[in-house]
Amino acid sequence: ESLRLRGNTVKIRYLSVIAIIAVASGCASTPEFQTGPDAEMTHDGLTRLDRTVMDAVWARTDIDLAGITKVRFNSLGVEYRNVDGPYSGRAGTGSIRTRSSSTEFQLDQATRELFEEEIGAAFREEILRSTVFEVVEEAGPDVIDVHIGLLDVVSRVPPESVGRSRVFISSVGDATLVLEVRDSISNTVLVRAVDRRAAESISGFESTPPRNRAEVRRLGRRWGQIIRDGIEAMLADGMSTAD
């Protein structure tokens, strides 16, 4: 038997749990479903939640995760912003139309691979810290699928130049996380979330390859922690709409 979806009434005590995947620990406000004729709903039956840490979150209001103890992760891939101009961190390449005031730069293939390796490794480290769920490779009645993708990735690291002065930046780049939680048997979407974040520091820092990689890893850990904490809270509660 796969995940059971039953009932149309959601108890108040479950509202924050249904959206917990999008809420960081210690969040002061409690997410809640939009209601009434103006409530935003998706074509596949998800309802928008307000007051979430992530930018936009939708979820089913008739969800039941009782008996779920395992998670299977799937990649939706990575997409990069098409930017006119030089490659980030590389001297003497790119369009002559780029002005010194440019703040967005292309990533070459080698840098893209490094970015995906760094952010992916940091994300996996956080996920594998869980003591609540087991990460598996196969679908099953006790498994949910978590699909993750990164969209509109752009670098903020300017190209290098010979004899340049030290460069200080506040962000190495931006990316949009797209997250879906699905029933691993039916592939029904249970939760969808979108979040745009920058790999940035509280204060400016000198742009160097080691520091830039560290900021990317920090972003991966942050997203990984939010997702891990959310899944753990959902599974620990059994998230059910049963009376």
Buried (B, 14 or more C-beta within 10 A) or exposed (E): EBBBBEBEEBEEEBBBBBBBBBBBEEBEEBBBBEEEEEEEEEEEBBBBBBBBBBEBBBBBBBBBBEBBBBBBBEEBEBBBBEBEBBBBBBEEEBEEEBEEEBEBBBBBEEBBEBBBEBBBBBBBBBBEEBEBBEEBEEBBBBBBBBBBBBBBBBBBBBBBEEEEEEBEBEBBBBBBBBBBBBBBBEEBBBBBBBBEBBBBBEEEBEBEEEEBBBBBBBBBBBBBBBBBBBBBBBBEBBBBBEE
